[in-house]
Amino acid sequence: MQWQVTIDDDLQKIDLPEGSTASDLVNRLKLHPDGLLVVTDEEKMKPIPLISKLPDTPIRIILVASGG
């Protein structure tokens, strides 16, 4: 199955098996899960927990910065 994923302003089409989780997507993109949020890319963004199956909607990954 193919998902539309936006990271910052970069739109990508990512192929993953049906039933894949947000964690599968993060791993496929080689991103560290502690530095991002996975949300639906709609007017009202909804968080997608890493253990949840990906919805059939466009997805946005928000990269977050942290430090001390």
MISE-718845 format. One record per residue (C-alpha): residue in three letters; residue number from 1; x, y, z. Coordinates in steps of 0.05 Angstrom, whole numbers, plus 32768, in hexadecimal, padded with zeros to 4 digits. Example, Ala and Ser with C-alpha at 12.3 -4.5 7.8 and 13.67 -1.06 7.14 Angstrom:
residues 2
<atom><residu>ALA</residu><num>1</num><xx>80F6</xx><yy>7FA6</yy><zz>809C</zz></atom>
<atom><residu>SER</residu><num>2</num><xx>8111</xx><yy>7FEB</yy><zz>808F</zz></atom>
//
This chain:
residues 68
<atom><residu>MET</residu><num>1</num><xx>8000</xx><yy>8000</yy><zz>8000</zz></atom>
<atom><residu>GLN</residu><num>2</num><xx>8018</xx><yy>8047</yy><zz>7FF3</zz></atom>
<atom><residu>TRP</residu><num>3</num><xx>8015</xx><yy>8081</yy><zz>8024</zz></atom>
<atom><residu>GLN</residu><num>4</num><xx>801E</xx><yy>80CB</yy><zz>8016</zz></atom>
<atom><residu>VAL</residu><num>5</num><xx>804F</xx><yy>80E4</yy><zz>804A</zz></atom>
<atom><residu>THR</residu><num>6</num><xx>8066</xx><yy>812C</yy><zz>8055</zz></atom>
<atom><residu>ILE</residu><num>7</num><xx>80A5</xx><yy>813A</yy><zz>807C</zz></atom>
<atom><residu>ASP</residu><num>8</num><xx>80AF</xx><yy>8184</yy><zz>8085</zz></atom>
<atom><residu>ASP</residu><num>9</num><xx>809A</xx><yy>819B</yy><zz>803F</zz></atom>
<atom><residu>ASP</residu><num>10</num><xx>80B4</xx><yy>815D</yy><zz>801C</zz></atom>
<atom><residu>LEU</residu><num>11</num><xx>807B</xx><yy>8131</yy><zz>8000</zz></atom>
<atom><residu>GLN</residu><num>12</num><xx>808C</xx><yy>80E8</yy><zz>7FF6</zz></atom>
<atom><residu>LYS</residu><num>13</num><xx>8065</xx><yy>80AA</yy><zz>7FE2</zz></atom>
<atom><residu>ILE</residu><num>14</num><xx>8079</xx><yy>806F</yy><zz>800E</zz></atom>
<atom><residu>ASP</residu><num>15</num><xx>8068</xx><yy>8026</yy><zz>7FFF</zz></atom>
<atom><residu>LEU</residu><num>16</num><xx>805C</xx><yy>7FF9</yy><zz>803B</zz></atom>
<atom><residu>PRO</residu><num>17</num><xx>8033</xx><yy>7FBA</yy><zz>8045</zz></atom>
<atom><residu>GLU</residu><num>18</num><xx>7FEA</xx><yy>7FC3</yy><zz>8059</zz></atom>
<atom><residu>GLY</residu><num>19</num><xx>7FE3</xx><yy>7FC3</yy><zz>80A4</zz></atom>
<atom><residu>SER</residu><num>20</num><xx>8026</xx><yy>7FE6</yy><zz>80AF</zz></atom>
<atom><residu>THR</residu><num>21</num><xx>802E</xx><yy>8011</yy><zz>80ED</zz></atom>
<atom><residu>ALA</residu><num>22</num><xx>8048</xx><yy>8057</yy><zz>80F7</zz></atom>
<atom><residu>SER</residu><num>23</num><xx>8087</xx><yy>8036</yy><zz>8113</zz></atom>
<atom><residu>ASP</residu><num>24</num><xx>8090</xx><yy>800F</yy><zz>80D2</zz></atom>
<atom><residu>LEU</residu><num>25</num><xx>808C</xx><yy>8051</yy><zz>80AC</zz></atom>
<atom><residu>VAL</residu><num>26</num><xx>80BF</xx><yy>8073</yy><zz>80DA</zz></atom>
<atom><residu>ASN</residu><num>27</num><xx>80EF</xx><yy>8038</yy><zz>80D2</zz></atom>
<atom><residu>ARG</residu><num>28</num><xx>80E6</xx><yy>8038</yy><zz>8086</zz></atom>
<atom><residu>LEU</residu><num>29</num><xx>80F9</xx><yy>8081</yy><zz>8084</zz></atom>
<atom><residu>LYS</residu><num>30</num><xx>8135</xx><yy>8074</yy><zz>80B1</zz></atom>
<atom><residu>LEU</residu><num>31</num><xx>811F</xx><yy>80A8</yy><zz>80E4</zz></atom>
<atom><residu>HIS</residu><num>32</num><xx>8127</xx><yy>80A5</yy><zz>812F</zz></atom>
<atom><residu>PRO</residu><num>33</num><xx>80E3</xx><yy>809E</yy><zz>8151</zz></atom>
<atom><residu>ASP</residu><num>34</num><xx>80F7</xx><yy>80CB</yy><zz>818C</zz></atom>
<atom><residu>GLY</residu><num>35</num><xx>80FF</xx><yy>8107</yy><zz>815F</zz></atom>
<atom><residu>LEU</residu><num>36</num><xx>80BC</xx><yy>810A</yy><zz>813B</zz></atom>
<atom><residu>LEU</residu><num>37</num><xx>8070</xx><yy>8109</yy><zz>813D</zz></atom>
<atom><residu>VAL</residu><num>38</num><xx>8046</xx><yy>80E2</yy><zz>810C</zz></atom>
<atom><residu>VAL</residu><num>39</num><xx>8003</xx><yy>8103</yy><zz>80FE</zz></atom>
<atom><residu>THR</residu><num>40</num><xx>7FCC</xx><yy>8102</yy><zz>80CA</zz></atom>
<atom><residu>ASP</residu><num>41</num><xx>7FD7</xx><yy>8138</yy><zz>8096</zz></atom>
<atom><residu>GLU</residu><num>42</num><xx>7F92</xx><yy>8156</yy><zz>8099</zz></atom>
<atom><residu>GLU</residu><num>43</num><xx>7F75</xx><yy>8198</yy><zz>80B0</zz></atom>
<atom><residu>LYS</residu><num>44</num><xx>7F6F</xx><yy>817B</yy><zz>80F6</zz></atom>
<atom><residu>MET</residu><num>45</num><xx>7FAF</xx><yy>8153</yy><zz>8100</zz></atom>
<atom><residu>LYS</residu><num>46</num><xx>7FA7</xx><yy>8116</yy><zz>812B</zz></atom>
<atom><residu>PRO</residu><num>47</num><xx>7FE3</xx><yy>80F3</yy><zz>814B</zz></atom>
<atom><residu>ILE</residu><num>48</num><xx>7FF0</xx><yy>80AC</yy><zz>8134</zz></atom>
<atom><residu>PRO</residu><num>49</num><xx>8011</xx><yy>8082</yy><zz>816B</zz></atom>
<atom><residu>LEU</residu><num>50</num><xx>804D</xx><yy>805B</yy><zz>8152</zz></atom>
<atom><residu>ILE</residu><num>51</num><xx>802B</xx><yy>8019</yy><zz>8162</zz></atom>
<atom><residu>SER</residu><num>52</num><xx>7FEC</xx><yy>802A</yy><zz>813B</zz></atom>
<atom><residu>LYS</residu><num>53</num><xx>7FDD</xx><yy>8015</yy><zz>80F4</zz></atom>
<atom><residu>LEU</residu><num>54</num><xx>7FE4</xx><yy>804C</yy><zz>80C1</zz></atom>
<atom><residu>PRO</residu><num>55</num><xx>7FA2</xx><yy>806C</yy><zz>80AC</zz></atom>
<atom><residu>ASP</residu><num>56</num><xx>7F8B</xx><yy>8071</yy><zz>8064</zz></atom>
<atom><residu>THR</residu><num>57</num><xx>7F98</xx><yy>80BC</yy><zz>8064</zz></atom>
<atom><residu>PRO</residu><num>58</num><xx>7FD5</xx><yy>80E8</yy><zz>8054</zz></atom>
<atom><residu>ILE</residu><num>59</num><xx>8009</xx><yy>80E8</yy><zz>808B</zz></atom>
<atom><residu>ARG</residu><num>60</num><xx>8037</xx><yy>811F</yy><zz>80A5</zz></atom>
<atom><residu>ILE</residu><num>61</num><xx>8076</xx><yy>8114</yy><zz>80CC</zz></atom>
<atom><residu>ILE</residu><num>62</num><xx>808A</xx><yy>814E</yy><zz>80F8</zz></atom>
<atom><residu>LEU</residu><num>63</num><xx>80D3</xx><yy>8150</yy><zz>810C</zz></atom>
<atom><residu>VAL</residu><num>64</num><xx>80DE</xx><yy>816B</yy><zz>8152</zz></atom>
<atom><residu>ALA</residu><num>65</num><xx>811C</xx><yy>8185</yy><zz>8172</zz></atom>
<atom><residu>SER</residu><num>66</num><xx>812F</xx><yy>817C</yy><zz>81BA</zz></atom>
<atom><residu>GLY</residu><num>67</num><xx>816A</xx><yy>818A</yy><zz>81E4</zz></atom>
<atom><residu>GLY</residu><num>68</num><xx>8183</xx><yy>81A2</yy><zz>8226</zz></atom>
//
